[in-house]
Amino acid sequence: QYAIFDSFSGETHLLPLLTTYLLQALAHRQRSTRQLAESLREIVVALNDEQLIQVINLQLKQLQAMGLVENRSP
């Protein structure tokens, strides 16, 4: 797990490795779920594409609930 400090809320979050990779990928630029899956494909080999997208969507919802990311899709 990784600890992430949110300077806006003052909270520290413990995040699993995959979630940390998602945050790192999103820190560089806005990406769709499919683009995130493509960038994480080499790291997550145990899941097929649809399973990986489901996991990413779940993680993104959790990150949104924590206030660490926001949904910018139309």
N, CA and C atoms as an extended XYZ file, in Angstrom:
222
Properties=species:S:1:pos:R:3:atomname:S:1:resname:S:1:resid:I:1 pbc="F F F"
N         0.828       -1.185        0.000 N   GLN     1
C         0.000        0.000        0.000 CA  GLN     1
C         0.869        1.243        0.000 C   GLN     1
N         0.271        2.321       -0.501 N   TYR     2
C         0.950        3.602       -0.534 CA  TYR     2
C         0.120        4.619        0.222 C   TYR     2
N         0.779        5.545        0.879 N   ALA     3
C         0.100        6.621        1.585 CA  ALA     3
C         0.121        7.860        0.705 C   ALA     3
N        -1.042        8.466        0.531 N   ILE     4
C        -1.182        9.683       -0.260 CA  ILE     4
C        -1.755       10.755        0.654 C   ILE     4
N        -1.086       11.896        0.737 N   PHE     5
C        -1.578       13.010        1.532 CA  PHE     5
C        -2.311       13.984        0.631 C   PHE     5
N        -3.549       14.290        0.962 N   ASP     6
C        -4.371       15.255        0.218 CA  ASP     6
C        -4.265       16.596        0.931 C   ASP     6
N        -3.514       17.513        0.353 N   SER     7
C        -3.290       18.807        0.996 CA  SER     7
C        -4.553       19.659        1.069 C   SER     7
N        -5.521       19.402        0.204 N   PHE     8
C        -6.771       20.163        0.235 CA  PHE     8
C        -7.629       19.776        1.440 C   PHE     8
N        -7.732       18.476        1.714 N   SER     9
C        -8.575       18.015        2.823 CA  SER     9
C        -7.778       17.804        4.106 C   SER     9
N        -6.465       17.668        3.964 N   GLY    10
C        -5.632       17.378        5.126 CA  GLY    10
C        -5.654       15.909        5.517 C   GLY    10
N        -6.239       15.067        4.678 N   GLU    11
C        -6.343       13.647        4.977 CA  GLU    11
C        -5.231       12.854        4.306 C   GLU    11
N        -4.868       11.758        4.941 N   THR    12
C        -3.925       10.810        4.361 CA  THR    12
C        -4.703        9.542        4.012 C   THR    12
N        -4.506        9.052        2.804 N   HIS    13
C        -5.213        7.860        2.327 CA  HIS    13
C        -4.206        6.747        2.078 C   HIS    13
N        -4.560        5.535        2.487 N   LEU    14
C        -3.761        4.356        2.163 CA  LEU    14
C        -4.367        3.723        0.923 C   LEU    14
N        -3.578        3.625       -0.133 N   LEU    15
C        -4.076        3.144       -1.414 CA  LEU    15
C        -3.311        1.908       -1.871 C   LEU    15
N        -4.028        0.953       -2.488 N   PRO    16
C        -3.340       -0.205       -3.068 CA  PRO    16
C        -2.515        0.214       -4.288 C   PRO    16
N        -1.649       -0.662       -4.709 N   LEU    17
C        -0.719       -0.376       -5.800 CA  LEU    17
C        -1.436        0.042       -7.081 C   LEU    17
N        -2.475       -0.676       -7.488 N   LEU    18
C        -3.181       -0.352       -8.722 CA  LEU    18
C        -3.767        1.064       -8.666 C   LEU    18
N        -4.347        1.422       -7.544 N   THR    19
C        -4.924        2.757       -7.390 CA  THR    19
C        -3.838        3.825       -7.480 C   THR    19
N        -2.687        3.543       -6.934 N   THR    20
C        -1.565        4.481       -7.010 CA  THR    20
C        -1.122        4.663       -8.454 C   THR    20
N        -1.060        3.574       -9.214 N   TYR    21
C        -0.733        3.673      -10.644 CA  TYR    21
C        -1.761        4.510      -11.395 C   TYR    21
N        -3.042        4.345      -11.057 N   LEU    22
C        -4.087        5.149      -11.698 CA  LEU    22
C        -3.874        6.632      -11.429 C   LEU    22
N        -3.594        6.974      -10.189 N   LEU    23
C        -3.351        8.383       -9.864 CA  LEU    23
C        -2.138        8.930      -10.614 C   LEU    23
N        -1.092        8.133      -10.711 N   GLN    24
C         0.094        8.571      -11.445 CA  GLN    24
C        -0.227        8.782      -12.916 C   GLN    24
N        -1.003        7.886      -13.498 N   ALA    25
C        -1.372        8.019      -14.909 CA  ALA    25
C        -2.233        9.253      -15.134 C   ALA    25
N        -3.122        9.545      -14.199 N   LEU    26
C        -4.000       10.705      -14.332 CA  LEU    26
C        -3.290       12.022      -14.012 C   LEU    26
N        -2.191       11.945      -13.294 N   ALA    27
C        -1.457       13.167      -12.949 CA  ALA    27
C        -0.853       13.819      -14.180 C   ALA    27
N        -0.570       13.027      -15.203 N   HIS    28
C         0.065       13.553      -16.404 CA  HIS    28
C        -0.928       14.195      -17.354 C   HIS    28
N        -2.129       13.587      -17.467 N   ARG    29
C        -3.161       14.145      -18.342 CA  ARG    29
C        -4.468       13.402      -18.132 C   ARG    29
N        -5.544       14.013      -18.567 N   GLN    30
C        -6.869       13.387      -18.493 CA  GLN    30
C        -6.903       12.198      -19.447 C   GLN    30
N        -7.483       11.081      -18.994 N   ARG    31
C        -7.548        9.870      -19.810 CA  ARG    31
C        -8.898        9.196      -19.636 C   ARG    31
N        -9.317        8.488      -20.664 N   SER    32
C       -10.533        7.687      -20.577 CA  SER    32
C       -10.211        6.384      -19.845 C   SER    32
N       -11.258        5.676      -19.452 N   THR    33
C       -11.058        4.383      -18.786 CA  THR    33
C       -10.301        3.426      -19.693 C   THR    33
N       -10.636        3.407      -20.974 N   ARG    34
C        -9.956        2.516      -21.919 CA  ARG    34
C        -8.472        2.900      -22.048 C   ARG    34
N        -8.159        4.190      -22.076 N   GLN    35
C        -6.760        4.624      -22.150 CA  GLN    35
C        -6.010        4.214      -20.888 C   GLN    35
N        -6.681        4.319      -19.737 N   LEU    36
C        -6.050        3.875      -18.493 CA  LEU    36
C        -5.776        2.376      -18.532 C   LEU    36
N        -6.732        1.615      -19.039 N   ALA    37
C        -6.547        0.160      -19.141 CA  ALA    37
C        -5.360       -0.169      -20.036 C   ALA    37
N        -5.230        0.536      -21.156 N   GLU    38
C        -4.104        0.302      -22.063 CA  GLU    38
C        -2.779        0.602      -21.379 C   GLU    38
N        -2.734        1.687      -20.594 N   SER    39
C        -1.480        2.044      -19.946 CA  SER    39
C        -1.130        1.096      -18.796 C   SER    39
N        -2.143        0.429      -18.235 N   LEU    40
C        -1.897       -0.492      -17.121 CA  LEU    40
C        -1.820       -1.950      -17.554 C   LEU    40
N        -2.040       -2.229      -18.824 N   ARG    41
C        -2.079       -3.599      -19.327 CA  ARG    41
C        -0.819       -4.383      -18.985 C   ARG    41
N         0.344       -3.777      -19.073 N   GLU    42
C         1.596       -4.496      -18.802 CA  GLU    42
C         1.737       -4.836      -17.319 C   GLU    42
N         1.111       -4.043      -16.468 N   ILE    43
C         1.218       -4.259      -15.027 CA  ILE    43
C         0.215       -5.306      -14.557 C   ILE    43
N        -1.000       -5.244      -15.101 N   VAL    44
C        -2.077       -6.138      -14.680 CA  VAL    44
C        -2.315       -7.164      -15.782 C   VAL    44
N        -1.681       -8.304      -15.652 N   VAL    45
C        -1.784       -9.325      -16.698 CA  VAL    45
C        -2.791      -10.417      -16.343 C   VAL    45
N        -3.254      -10.465      -15.095 N   ALA    46
C        -4.149      -11.538      -14.661 CA  ALA    46
C        -5.599      -11.317      -15.080 C   ALA    46
N        -5.935      -10.130      -15.563 N   LEU    47
C        -7.312       -9.813      -15.934 CA  LEU    47
C        -7.433       -9.589      -17.430 C   LEU    47
N        -8.585       -9.960      -18.000 N   ASN    48
C        -8.806       -9.619      -19.405 CA  ASN    48
C        -9.209       -8.140      -19.482 C   ASN    48
N        -9.343       -7.612      -20.684 N   ASP    49
C        -9.595       -6.178      -20.852 CA  ASP    49
C       -10.857       -5.705      -20.143 C   ASP    49
N       -11.944       -6.445      -20.280 N   GLU    50
C       -13.208       -6.025      -19.647 CA  GLU    50
C       -13.116       -6.075      -18.128 C   GLU    50
N       -12.455       -7.082      -17.589 N   GLN    51
C       -12.273       -7.167      -16.141 CA  GLN    51
C       -11.431       -5.998      -15.638 C   GLN    51
N       -10.376       -5.676      -16.376 N   LEU    52
C        -9.512       -4.566      -15.992 CA  LEU    52
C       -10.290       -3.255      -16.014 C   LEU    52
N       -11.118       -3.043      -17.019 N   ILE    53
C       -11.919       -1.822      -17.098 CA  ILE    53
C       -12.892       -1.744      -15.921 C   ILE    53
N       -13.490       -2.877      -15.539 N   GLN    54
C       -14.382       -2.891      -14.380 CA  GLN    54
C       -13.641       -2.515      -13.100 C   GLN    54
N       -12.438       -3.053      -12.928 N   VAL    55
C       -11.632       -2.742      -11.747 CA  VAL    55
C       -11.257       -1.258      -11.755 C   VAL    55
N       -10.861       -0.737      -12.902 N   ILE    56
C       -10.490        0.676      -13.008 CA  ILE    56
C       -11.689        1.562      -12.680 C   ILE    56
N       -12.863        1.235      -13.216 N   ASN    57
C       -14.062        2.023      -12.920 CA  ASN    57
C       -14.369        2.034      -11.427 C   ASN    57
N       -14.239        0.890      -10.780 N   LEU    58
C       -14.463        0.809       -9.338 CA  LEU    58
C       -13.457        1.678       -8.585 C   LEU    58
N       -12.190        1.572       -8.975 N   GLN    59
C       -11.153        2.365       -8.314 CA  GLN    59
C       -11.379        3.864       -8.526 C   GLN    59
N       -11.786        4.238       -9.745 N   LEU    60
C       -12.040        5.657      -10.025 CA  LEU    60
C       -13.197        6.186       -9.183 C   LEU    60
N       -14.240        5.383       -8.996 N   LYS    61
C       -15.367        5.802       -8.148 CA  LYS    61
C       -14.907        6.004       -6.711 C   LYS    61
N       -14.035        5.119       -6.230 N   GLN    62
C       -13.510        5.262       -4.877 CA  GLN    62
C       -12.638        6.517       -4.756 C   GLN    62
N       -11.824        6.781       -5.776 N   LEU    63
C       -10.995        7.986       -5.762 CA  LEU    63
C       -11.855        9.244       -5.823 C   LEU    63
N       -12.950        9.197       -6.569 N   GLN    64
C       -13.877       10.331       -6.620 CA  GLN    64
C       -14.505       10.560       -5.248 C   GLN    64
N       -14.906        9.483       -4.583 N   ALA    65
C       -15.511        9.592       -3.257 CA  ALA    65
C       -14.538       10.199       -2.244 C   ALA    65
N       -13.248        9.940       -2.433 N   MET    66
C       -12.217       10.503       -1.553 CA  MET    66
C       -11.871       11.937       -1.930 C   MET    66
N       -12.346       12.378       -3.092 N   GLY    67
C       -12.033       13.730       -3.547 CA  GLY    67
C       -10.669       13.852       -4.203 C   GLY    67
N       -10.070       12.720       -4.617 N   LEU    68
C        -8.735       12.758       -5.211 CA  LEU    68
C        -8.762       12.918       -6.727 C   LEU    68
N        -9.887       12.567       -7.368 N   VAL    69
C       -10.056       12.773       -8.809 CA  VAL    69
C       -11.484       13.242       -9.037 C   VAL    69
N       -11.715       13.809      -10.208 N   GLU    70
C       -13.082       14.177      -10.576 CA  GLU    70
C       -13.370       13.693      -11.982 C   GLU    70
N       -14.642       13.394      -12.222 N   ASN    71
C       -15.079       12.900      -13.524 CA  ASN    71
C       -15.266       14.089      -14.453 C   ASN    71
N       -14.591       14.058      -15.579 N   ARG    72
C       -14.696       15.151      -16.541 CA  ARG    72
C       -15.372       14.717      -17.836 C   ARG    72
N       -15.991       13.530      -17.826 N   SER    73
C       -16.665       13.075      -19.044 CA  SER    73
C       -17.960       13.869      -19.227 C   SER    73
N       -18.356       14.080      -20.501 N   PRO    74
C       -19.569       14.882      -20.758 CA  PRO    74
C       -20.836       14.219      -20.279 C   PRO    74
